[in-house]
């Protein structure tokens, strides 16, 4: 999880960068692969888990 999405602030006042870019990257690199993996599990068990 990118620190700027957790609300972390560096002690020297500088930032971690653009939160919206970090959110997009986090979605592409972490959330999407997990979603795909869970969809594969659904396919294997033959039903949609909720």
C-alpha positions as CSV (number, residue, x, y, z in Angstrom):
1,X,0.0,0.0,0.0
2,X,1.5,3.3,-1.0
3,X,2.2,5.5,2.0
4,X,0.4,8.6,0.6
5,X,-2.8,6.5,0.4
6,X,-2.4,5.7,4.1
7,X,-2.2,9.4,5.0
8,X,1.4,9.2,6.0
9,X,3.4,12.5,6.1
10,X,7.2,12.7,6.1
11,X,8.6,14.5,9.1
12,X,10.5,17.0,6.9
13,X,7.2,18.1,5.3
14,X,8.0,16.8,1.8
15,X,5.5,14.5,0.2
16,X,5.4,11.1,-1.4
17,X,4.1,12.4,-4.8
18,X,0.7,12.4,-6.5
19,X,-1.8,10.2,-4.6
20,X,-4.0,9.7,-7.7
21,X,-1.0,8.3,-9.6
22,X,-0.1,6.1,-6.7
23,X,-3.6,4.8,-6.4
24,X,-3.7,3.9,-10.1
25,X,-0.4,2.1,-9.9
26,X,-1.5,0.3,-6.7
27,X,-4.7,-0.8,-8.4
28,X,-2.9,-2.1,-11.5
29,X,0.0,-3.8,-9.6
30,X,-1.9,-5.2,-6.5
31,X,-5.6,-5.1,-6.7
32,X,-6.1,-6.3,-10.3
33,X,-3.8,-9.4,-9.9
34,X,-5.6,-10.4,-6.7
35,X,-9.0,-10.0,-8.5
36,X,-7.8,-12.2,-11.4
37,X,-6.6,-14.8,-8.9
38,X,-9.9,-14.9,-7.1
39,X,-11.8,-15.1,-10.3
40,X,-9.7,-18.2,-11.2
41,X,-10.6,-19.7,-7.8
42,X,-14.3,-19.1,-8.7
43,X,-13.8,-20.9,-12.0
44,X,-12.2,-23.9,-10.3
45,X,-14.9,-24.3,-7.6
46,X,-17.6,-23.6,-10.2
47,X,-19.5,-20.8,-8.4
48,X,-19.2,-17.2,-7.6
49,X,-18.0,-16.6,-4.1
50,X,-19.0,-13.5,-2.2
